[in-house]
Structure formats: structure tokens, C-alpha cells
Amino acid sequence: MQRELPDLKVTPPVEGEKVSIAFHADGKQYELPVLGGTHGPKLIDVRRLYAETGYLTYDPGFMSTASCDSAITYIDGEAGILLHRGYPIEDLAAHADFLDVCYLLLYSKLPSAAELAGFRDLIVHHSMVHEQFKRFFEGFRRDAHPMAVMVGTVGALSAFYHDRIDITDPEARMVATHRLIAKMPTICAMAFKYSLGRPFLYPRNDLGYAENFLRMSFGVPAEEYVVNPVLARAINRFLVLHADHEQNASTATVRIAGSSRANPYACVAAGITALWGPDHGGANEAVVNMLEEIGSKDRIPLYIKRAKDRNDPFRLTGFGHRVYKNYDPRAAVLRESCHEVLAELGKEDEPLFALALELERIALDDEYFIERKLFPNVDFYSGIMLRAIGFPTAMFPSLFALGRSIGWIAQWKEMIEASDQHIARPRQRYTGEPVRAYVPLADR
């Protein structure tokens, strides 16, 4: 049965539409063009503002500023809608393989069966890393955070593939793109295995993307690893749901790094560093930490009361979303996988997971949370699900980076190929000392 598509307002044509700005100091007026897109609000084009008026705009955090054109992802936070190349995320997560979504983000269309087979074969045969690459891991402490390992090793790919990092060459760009998509699960699994002191496993060409990652993460050389299809489906959905999310902090970092014409491996490593921040890629880790703080189901009423108290700093992590003012569209799909994983592994009654499910039930029934649209988001379910599968919380941001790598590289490729691409150079408001005369050391 075909799912009903979301009803999004189409931005009307704005040819000739302008906004007038009047400066009270001298009474002069300036007209600025108005731009429109496929969906979303109209935009005031301020590119000529400084040259014509001598004024800059001031927008910390770029909360009201669009920094680029992009045809990859669209979010309507008020309506709770996320589209990749026009396809709703719910449909992609429910039906698409992660490599389907990779192809879609890179080539603007869903692949045919033949195209997907060729793409999958290409990725599979790039999934191994150079044997010498393993030595990089030996330079890290055993207790190094997996994200620290990911930053260093992904950036180091440019040392192994420096012959194909000419970003002016379309073929070299595509080869680098394929290598990143293929090697990220191998590197992520190696970072996990290194933290455990266990031997690395080579990828297998007969397994799918998610299946291969699970085997490389949890398999051992001494016995054959049998992939659980429920866990593989859950990891596939997790990757699809994290593939791209518009111009977030890490994606903007990748674009800014790439605007200097840095190689794509360095740009993705920069994105990993931005994602590492607890306000970005660490949200699902914070969910598990919150559950451990609550401790048991009988303590939930106390923490619900604290969450409702404006004077109490405690907040329920994993409920509500900065972008989505309604329900996070990714959460419903991952909720299904989360419950499937807990049932498959028989963990519904384990204290931490039973606590999480009870907290979910209360929050979904409580008028306080319903009125404020504080529904469980994708981070709430992903934290529970990844923990149940067997990943420690320190690995959560690395798994996020694995999924988001396709979004980063697709956004990087789009930026490099844009006709108006130039180096990013944000302006500032200087609030330091006025010009001063230098005082010789003897006179200070």
C-alpha cells in the first residue's frame, strides 16, 4: 500500500521580488533580491550588502543564515519531515538498503537493480584497507576513545591514496568517494576491536554492508560468525536514519574544510571531530548515561518530577529535538527496530532496558510531554538499541560517523562541483581593544 506523501508548501516563484532596507542614519534605501527554493522559507540575498552599504549581518550560530544551495536533504522541523532527494526518510528507512541511500545521495536517484548491483560490487571491492594501515592503530593507547582513533585513521587515508586526491578531476573525486563509503565500516570496526584488544577481521565480499560491519565488530577468527538478520536490519536502519541531516555542525565543518580545496579524507576527518562533541554526536550516549543515573523503575516518578521543574537543571535526554518541533520522523522507524532487537535478544526485562521502556511509556502518556511535543527522538531509541546489540557507549559517536559519512561526502562533492564555490570566510564583530601604540619593553 502506497504511503500518503507529506503535504509541503512549495515556495512560489520570486522573480523580481525584493526587500527594501532603510538606514536611518542617512535615510538611504537599498533593495536586496529575494530567493526561493523547492520547499522552505524565502531568503534575502545579502551577498552584495557589504559592498553596497558597508554593513555586515550579525548571526551567531548561523541561525538565520543559509550558507549554500543544496539539493540533497530538506528538513521541515515544524511538520516533522525529513526528505533525501525528495524521498521521505520513513520510506527509505523502512524499505531501502543503506547502499540504496548512498547511491541516492550521490547520484540524485534510486538505483535500478543493475545499478545497485554494480555499485555494491564497487564498494565491496574497496572495503579492505592497506596492510600497513593496521600500524596506525598501534600508535594509539589501548584506552583511546574510538573517535580519536577514527579522526586519525580516516585522515591518514590520504597518505595511502594521495595519487587520487586531485579534487579537480571528476573521476578522482568519485574514486575517493567510493573508497570512503567502503572503508568506513572497516575502520570503525577496527577502532572497536582495537579498544577491546581483539584481532581485526577482514571484510567479506559475500556479505551486505550492515552484515559485514557486524561480523567485523563481533566476529573472532576462531569461529564462524553467523549474522543475525534482526540485528543486521536494525544496523541498516540506523545507518539510513543517520545518513544526512542538512547543514548541521559536522556537515558545515566538512563543507568549510572542503572550501579550501582540502582532500576529502581530511574533510571527513574534520567532520568526525565536530561530530565528537556531546551536543552533536554524543546525544545517544547521554541517553544511556541518564538511564544509568535514574537507576530503577521506582525512581522514574522522581526524575519525571524533576524534568517538569523549571528550576531543576535535570532534563530528560532523548526527548524532544532542537530541529523537530513535532515528532522526530526517524524515531518511529527506529522505535520498531529497537523493540525488535530487545525481543530478539531477550533483553526486555533486563533492568536498564526495562527502565527505558517504562520511561518511554510514561512520557508518551503524560499530558505534560504530549502538550510540549517532548516525544522520544532517534537518539533515545538508538542509544538503547546499540547498547543491547553490544556496543559500549564510547562507540556510539563512531557508529553515527559511519552512517553520516555518506552525507558528508555527498555534501562535499556537491560543494566542490558548484559553479559559485569559493573558500568560506565568515565575518566577525570585533570587540577588542582599539588601535594602540606599541610600548617598548623598557617603558612598560
C-alpha positions as CSV (number, residue, x, y, z in Angstrom):
1,M,0.0,0.0,0.0
2,Q,1.4,3.4,-1.0
3,R,2.0,5.7,1.9
4,E,0.5,9.1,1.7
5,L,3.2,11.7,0.9
6,P,3.7,14.7,3.2
7,D,1.9,17.9,2.1
8,L,4.7,20.5,1.9
9,K,4.2,24.1,0.8
10,V,6.1,24.9,-2.4
11,T,8.0,28.1,-2.4
12,P,6.4,30.3,-5.1
13,P,8.4,32.0,-7.8
14,V,10.0,35.2,-6.6
15,E,11.3,36.7,-9.8
16,G,11.7,40.4,-9.3
17,E,10.7,40.3,-5.6
18,K,12.9,42.5,-3.4
19,V,13.3,43.6,0.2
20,S,14.0,47.3,0.9
21,I,16.3,48.3,3.8
22,A,16.3,51.9,5.0
23,F,19.2,53.2,7.0
24,H,18.0,55.8,9.5
25,A,21.4,57.4,9.8
26,D,21.4,58.9,6.3
27,G,17.9,58.0,5.0
28,K,19.3,55.9,2.2
29,Q,17.4,52.8,0.9
30,Y,18.8,49.7,-0.6
31,E,17.0,46.8,-2.3
32,L,18.0,43.2,-1.8
33,P,16.8,40.4,-4.1
34,V,14.6,37.6,-2.6
35,L,15.4,34.0,-3.5
36,G,13.1,30.9,-3.3
37,G,13.7,27.2,-3.2
38,T,11.7,24.0,-3.8
39,H,10.4,24.0,-0.2
40,G,11.1,26.2,2.8
41,P,11.2,29.9,3.6
42,K,12.2,32.6,1.2
43,L,15.7,34.0,1.6
44,I,17.1,37.5,1.4
45,D,20.2,37.6,-0.8
46,V,22.8,39.7,1.2
47,R,25.8,38.9,-0.9
48,R,26.1,42.5,-2.2
49,L,25.1,44.1,1.1
50,Y,28.6,44.9,2.4
51,A,29.9,46.1,-1.0
52,E,26.9,48.4,-1.5
53,T,26.2,49.6,2.1
54,G,29.3,49.0,4.2
55,Y,27.2,46.9,6.6
56,L,27.6,43.3,7.6
57,T,24.9,41.0,9.0
58,Y,25.4,39.5,12.5
59,D,24.1,36.0,13.1
60,P,25.9,33.8,15.7
61,G,25.5,30.1,15.0
62,F,24.1,30.9,11.6
63,M,20.6,30.5,13.0
64,S,19.0,32.8,10.3
65,T,21.6,32.3,7.5
66,A,21.7,29.9,4.6
67,S,25.3,29.3,3.6
68,C,24.8,27.3,0.4
69,D,22.4,25.8,-2.2
70,S,21.8,22.1,-1.7
71,A,19.6,19.6,-3.5
72,I,20.4,16.7,-1.1
73,T,18.3,16.9,2.1
74,Y,15.4,19.0,3.3
75,I,14.0,19.3,6.8
76,D,10.7,20.8,7.9
77,G,11.1,20.8,11.7
78,E,7.7,22.2,12.4
79,A,5.9,19.5,10.4
80,G,8.4,16.7,11.4
81,I,9.5,16.0,7.9
82,L,12.9,14.8,6.6
83,L,13.5,14.2,2.8
84,H,16.5,12.8,1.0
85,R,16.4,13.9,-2.7
86,G,12.6,14.3,-2.2
87,Y,12.0,10.8,-0.6
88,P,10.6,10.8,3.0
89,I,13.0,9.2,5.5
90,E,10.3,6.9,6.8
91,D,10.1,5.2,3.3
92,L,13.8,4.9,2.9
93,A,14.4,3.5,6.4
94,A,11.6,1.0,6.1
95,H,12.4,-0.3,2.6
96,A,15.9,0.7,1.4
97,D,19.3,-0.8,1.9
98,F,22.0,1.6,3.1
99,L,23.8,1.4,-0.2
100,D,20.5,2.4,-2.0
101,V,20.6,5.6,0.1
102,C,24.3,6.1,-0.6
103,Y,23.6,5.9,-4.4
104,L,20.6,8.2,-4.0
105,L,22.6,10.9,-2.2
106,L,25.5,10.7,-4.6
107,Y,23.6,10.4,-7.9
108,S,20.2,12.0,-7.1
109,K,18.1,8.9,-7.9
110,L,17.3,5.5,-6.6
111,P,19.3,2.9,-8.5
112,S,17.9,0.2,-10.7
113,A,18.7,-3.4,-9.8
114,A,21.6,-3.5,-12.2
115,E,22.9,-0.1,-11.0
116,L,22.7,-1.2,-7.4
117,A,24.5,-4.5,-8.1
118,G,27.3,-2.6,-9.8
119,F,27.6,-0.1,-7.1
120,R,27.5,-2.7,-4.4
121,D,30.3,-4.7,-6.2
122,L,32.4,-1.5,-6.4
123,I,32.0,-0.8,-2.7
124,V,32.7,-4.4,-1.7
125,H,35.9,-4.4,-3.6
126,H,37.2,-1.3,-1.9
127,S,36.3,-2.3,1.6
128,M,39.8,-3.7,2.6
129,V,42.4,-1.3,3.9
130,H,46.2,-1.5,3.2
131,E,48.0,-4.0,5.4
132,Q,50.4,-1.2,6.6
133,F,47.3,0.8,7.7
134,K,47.0,-1.5,10.7
135,R,50.1,0.0,12.2
136,F,48.3,3.3,12.7
137,F,46.2,1.7,15.4
138,E,49.3,0.5,17.3
139,G,50.2,4.2,17.8
140,F,47.1,4.8,19.9
141,R,46.8,3.9,23.6
142,R,44.6,0.9,24.2
143,D,42.1,3.1,26.1
144,A,42.0,5.8,23.4
145,H,38.5,6.9,22.6
146,P,37.3,5.3,19.3
147,M,36.5,8.8,17.9
148,A,40.2,9.8,18.5
149,V,41.2,6.7,16.5
150,M,38.6,7.5,13.8
151,V,39.9,11.0,13.4
152,G,43.5,9.9,13.0
153,T,42.9,6.9,10.8
154,V,40.4,8.4,8.4
155,G,42.6,11.4,7.9
156,A,45.5,9.0,7.2
157,L,43.7,7.5,4.2
158,S,45.1,10.5,2.2
159,A,48.6,9.2,2.9
160,F,47.7,5.9,1.2
161,Y,45.6,7.3,-1.7
162,H,47.4,10.5,-2.4
163,D,47.6,9.6,-6.1
164,R,43.8,10.0,-6.5
165,I,43.0,13.2,-4.4
166,D,43.1,15.7,-7.2
167,I,39.7,17.3,-6.5
168,T,39.6,19.0,-9.9
169,D,39.4,15.5,-11.5
170,P,35.8,14.2,-11.5
171,E,37.0,10.6,-11.7
172,A,39.4,11.1,-8.8
173,R,36.6,12.6,-6.8
174,M,34.3,9.6,-7.4
175,V,37.1,7.1,-6.6
176,A,37.7,8.9,-3.3
177,T,34.0,8.9,-2.6
178,H,33.7,5.2,-3.2
179,R,36.8,4.4,-1.0
180,L,35.4,6.4,1.9
181,I,32.0,4.7,1.8
182,A,33.7,1.3,1.5
183,K,36.4,1.7,4.1
184,M,34.4,3.5,6.9
185,P,32.8,0.3,8.3
186,T,36.2,-1.5,8.2
187,I,37.9,1.4,10.1
188,C,35.0,1.8,12.5
189,A,35.1,-2.0,13.3
190,M,38.9,-1.9,13.7
191,A,38.6,1.0,16.1
192,F,36.1,-1.1,18.2
193,K,38.3,-4.2,18.1
194,Y,41.4,-2.3,19.0
195,S,39.7,-0.9,22.1
196,L,38.9,-4.5,23.1
197,G,42.4,-5.8,22.4
198,R,40.9,-8.3,19.9
199,P,42.2,-9.2,16.4
200,F,40.9,-7.4,13.4
201,L,38.8,-9.3,10.9
202,Y,39.0,-8.7,7.1
203,P,35.7,-7.8,5.4
204,R,33.9,-10.5,3.3
205,N,32.8,-9.8,-0.2
206,D,29.7,-12.0,0.1
207,L,28.1,-10.0,2.9
208,G,26.0,-6.9,2.8
209,Y,27.1,-3.5,4.3
210,A,25.5,-3.9,7.7
211,E,26.2,-7.6,7.9
212,N,29.9,-7.1,7.1
213,F,30.1,-4.4,9.8
214,L,28.5,-6.7,12.4
215,R,30.8,-9.5,11.6
216,M,33.9,-7.3,11.7
217,S,32.8,-5.9,15.0
218,F,31.8,-9.0,16.9
219,G,33.3,-11.9,15.0
220,V,36.5,-13.7,16.0
221,P,39.0,-15.7,13.9
222,A,38.5,-18.9,15.9
223,E,34.9,-19.5,14.7
224,E,32.4,-18.5,12.0
225,Y,30.2,-15.6,12.8
226,V,26.5,-16.0,11.9
227,V,24.9,-12.7,11.2
228,N,21.5,-12.2,13.0
229,P,19.1,-10.8,10.4
230,V,17.2,-8.8,13.0
231,L,20.4,-7.1,14.2
232,A,21.6,-6.5,10.6
233,R,18.2,-4.9,9.7
234,A,18.5,-2.7,12.8
235,I,22.0,-1.5,11.9
236,N,20.9,-0.9,8.3
237,R,18.1,1.3,9.6
238,F,20.4,3.1,12.0
239,L,22.8,3.9,9.1
240,V,20.0,5.1,6.8
241,L,18.4,7.3,9.5
242,H,21.8,9.0,10.1
243,A,22.9,9.3,6.5
244,D,22.4,13.1,6.2
245,H,20.7,15.9,8.1
246,E,21.0,19.1,6.2
247,Q,23.6,21.7,7.3
248,N,24.3,20.6,10.8
249,A,27.6,21.3,12.6
250,S,29.6,18.4,11.3
251,T,28.3,18.8,7.7
252,A,29.0,22.5,7.7
253,T,32.5,21.7,9.0
254,V,33.1,19.3,6.1
255,R,32.0,22.0,3.7
256,I,34.1,24.7,5.2
257,A,37.2,22.5,5.3
258,G,36.5,21.4,1.7
259,S,36.1,25.0,0.6
260,S,39.9,25.4,0.9
261,R,40.2,22.6,-1.6
262,A,41.5,20.2,1.1
263,N,41.3,16.5,0.2
264,P,38.1,14.6,1.0
265,Y,39.7,12.3,3.6
266,A,40.9,15.4,5.6
267,C,37.4,17.0,5.3
268,V,35.6,13.9,6.6
269,A,38.1,13.6,9.5
270,A,37.2,17.3,10.3
271,G,33.5,16.2,10.2
272,I,34.3,13.5,12.7
273,T,35.9,15.9,15.1
274,A,32.8,18.2,15.0
275,L,30.5,15.2,15.5
276,W,32.5,14.1,18.5
277,G,31.1,17.0,20.6
278,P,28.5,15.9,23.2
279,D,25.9,18.4,21.8
280,H,26.1,16.7,18.4
281,G,27.1,13.0,18.1
282,G,27.0,12.2,21.8
283,A,23.3,12.6,22.4
284,N,22.5,8.8,22.4
285,E,25.4,8.2,24.7
286,A,23.9,10.8,27.0
287,V,20.6,8.8,26.9
288,V,22.3,5.7,28.4
289,N,24.1,7.8,31.0
290,M,20.7,9.3,32.0
291,L,19.2,5.8,32.3
292,E,22.0,4.7,34.5
293,E,21.6,7.8,36.7
294,I,17.9,7.1,37.1
295,G,18.8,3.5,38.0
296,S,15.5,1.7,38.5
297,K,11.8,2.0,37.5
298,D,10.7,3.0,41.0
299,R,12.9,6.2,40.7
300,I,11.2,7.3,37.4
301,P,8.5,9.4,39.1
302,L,11.2,11.4,40.9
303,Y,13.0,12.2,37.7
304,I,9.8,13.0,35.8
305,K,9.0,15.5,38.5
306,R,12.5,16.9,38.2
307,A,12.2,17.2,34.4
308,K,9.0,19.2,34.9
309,D,10.6,21.6,37.4
310,R,11.9,24.7,35.6
311,N,14.3,25.4,38.5
312,D,15.9,21.9,38.3
313,P,18.7,21.6,35.8
314,F,17.8,17.9,35.1
315,R,16.3,17.2,31.7
316,L,15.1,14.0,30.1
317,T,17.8,13.4,27.4
318,G,16.4,11.9,24.2
319,F,13.0,13.6,24.4
320,G,12.1,16.4,22.0
321,H,14.5,17.7,19.4
322,R,16.2,21.0,18.6
323,V,15.2,20.8,14.9
324,Y,11.9,18.9,15.1
325,K,9.2,20.8,16.9
326,N,6.9,17.9,16.3
327,Y,7.7,14.1,16.3
328,D,11.2,13.2,15.0
329,P,10.3,11.3,11.8
330,R,13.3,9.0,12.3
331,A,12.2,7.9,15.8
332,A,9.1,5.9,14.7
333,V,11.1,3.7,12.4
334,L,14.0,3.2,14.9
335,R,11.5,2.5,17.7
336,E,10.3,-0.5,15.8
337,S,13.9,-1.8,15.3
338,C,14.7,-1.1,19.0
339,H,11.8,-3.2,20.2
340,E,12.6,-5.9,17.7
341,V,16.2,-6.1,18.9
342,L,15.2,-6.2,22.6
343,A,12.8,-9.0,21.8
344,E,15.2,-10.9,19.6
345,L,17.9,-10.8,22.3
346,G,15.5,-11.4,25.2
347,K,16.5,-8.2,26.9
348,E,13.2,-6.5,27.5
349,D,13.3,-7.5,31.2
350,E,16.9,-6.5,31.9
351,P,16.9,-3.6,34.3
352,L,18.3,-0.9,32.1
353,F,16.1,-1.7,29.1
354,A,13.0,-2.3,31.2
355,L,13.7,1.1,32.7
356,A,13.9,2.6,29.2
357,L,10.7,1.1,28.0
358,E,8.8,2.2,31.1
359,L,10.2,5.8,30.7
360,E,9.1,5.7,27.1
361,R,5.6,4.5,28.1
362,I,5.2,7.2,30.8
363,A,6.4,10.0,28.5
364,L,4.1,9.0,25.7
365,D,1.1,9.0,28.0
366,D,1.9,12.1,30.1
367,E,0.0,15.3,29.1
368,Y,3.0,17.4,30.1
369,F,5.2,15.8,27.5
370,I,2.4,15.5,24.9
371,E,1.5,19.2,25.0
372,R,5.1,20.2,24.7
373,K,5.8,17.6,22.0
374,L,8.6,16.1,24.0
375,F,8.4,12.7,22.3
376,P,11.3,10.2,22.4
377,N,13.6,11.1,19.5
378,V,16.0,9.0,17.4
379,D,18.8,9.3,20.0
380,F,16.6,7.7,22.7
381,Y,16.0,4.6,20.7
382,S,19.4,4.4,19.1
383,G,21.2,4.5,22.5
384,I,19.0,1.7,23.8
385,M,19.3,-0.4,20.7
386,L,23.1,-0.1,20.2
387,R,23.7,-0.9,23.9
388,A,21.5,-4.0,23.5
389,I,23.4,-5.1,20.4
390,G,26.7,-5.0,22.4
391,F,28.3,-1.7,21.6
392,P,29.7,0.3,24.6
393,T,28.6,4.0,24.8
394,A,32.0,5.2,23.7
395,M,31.4,3.6,20.3
396,F,28.1,5.4,19.7
397,P,29.6,8.6,18.1
398,S,31.7,6.4,15.8
399,L,28.6,4.5,14.6
400,F,27.0,7.9,14.0
401,A,30.1,8.9,11.9
402,L,29.8,5.6,10.0
403,G,26.2,6.5,8.9
404,R,26.8,10.2,8.4
405,S,29.9,9.7,6.2
406,I,27.8,9.3,3.1
407,G,26.1,12.6,3.8
408,W,29.4,14.3,4.4
409,I,31.0,13.1,1.2
410,A,27.8,13.8,-0.9
411,Q,27.7,17.4,0.5
412,W,31.4,17.8,-0.1
413,K,31.0,16.6,-3.7
414,E,28.1,18.9,-4.3
415,M,30.0,21.9,-2.9
416,I,33.1,21.2,-5.0
417,E,31.1,20.9,-8.1
418,A,29.0,24.1,-7.5
419,S,29.6,26.9,-10.0
420,D,29.9,29.5,-7.3
421,Q,32.2,27.5,-5.0
422,H,34.8,29.6,-3.1
423,I,36.6,29.5,0.2
424,A,34.4,30.0,3.3
425,R,35.3,33.2,5.2
426,P,32.8,34.2,7.9
427,R,33.0,37.8,9.1
428,Q,33.1,38.9,12.7
429,R,32.2,41.7,15.1
430,Y,35.5,42.9,16.6
431,T,35.1,43.8,20.3
432,G,38.8,44.0,21.3
433,E,41.0,47.0,22.1
434,P,41.1,50.0,19.7
435,V,44.4,50.7,17.8
436,R,47.2,51.3,20.3
437,A,50.8,52.5,20.0
438,Y,53.5,49.9,20.7
439,V,55.3,50.4,24.0
440,P,59.0,49.4,24.1
441,L,59.9,46.8,26.8
442,A,61.9,49.4,28.8
443,D,58.9,51.7,29.1
444,R,56.3,49.1,30.3
